[in-house]
Amino acid sequence: MAMVKCVECGKEISDQARTCPNCGHPSDREAKMQRVQDTNQQSSRVGRVIVGIIMMILAFVIITSIGK
């Protein structure tokens, strides 16, 4: 287990710590994990929007072809 400096307060903390026990600031490791989760959530939202748009286009095509 290595010791690293907290980017917020400068105290030595374990590299395994999720937050600094002194100031509560998230560790670099925790911040990176949060950014990955945020990116995954954004990708998921974009995928759902694209699927929704495709479904609306298909519904429009089906409705207009039935009306002819």
N, C-alpha and C positions, 0 to 999 in steps of 0.2 A: 504494500500500500504506500503510494507516494504522497507527498505533501505538495500542495500548490497554493499560490496566493489568491485570496478572494479579490476579484476585480473591483469590488465596491469599497471594502474597508482595508484591504491589504493584509489581513491576518492569514496565517497559515491554516489551511484546512485539508482534509483528506480528499484525494482525487475521486473517491467513491461517494462523497457527500452530495446529497441532492441540493442542499442549501447551506449557506454559511451559518454555523451555529452562533456566530457573534452578531451579524447584522441581518441574517435571513435572506440575503440576496441569492437567487438561483445560481448554481454552479455552471460553468461553461458546458459541462456534459448535459445537464438538465436543460439549459437553454437550447442547445443543439437538438435535443430530442423533441422539444416543443416546436421548433421550427420545422422539423420533419413532419410532425403530426399536422401542423397547420397547412403545410404544402399538400399533404395527402387529402385533407379535408377539402381544400380548394379544388384539387383535381377531381374529387368525387362530385362536387357541386357542378363543375363544368360538364362532366359526363352526363349528369342527370338533365341539365339544360339542353344539351345536344340531343339526347334521346327524346325529350319532350318536343323539341322543334321538329324532329323527324316524324314523330307520331302525328303532330298537327298537319304536317304536309301530306302524309299518307291519308289521313282522314279527309282532307280537302280534295285530294285526287279521287278518292273513292266516292265521295258525295257528288262531285261534279260529273263523274263518269256514269253514275246511276241516273242522274237527272236528264241525260241525253236520250 
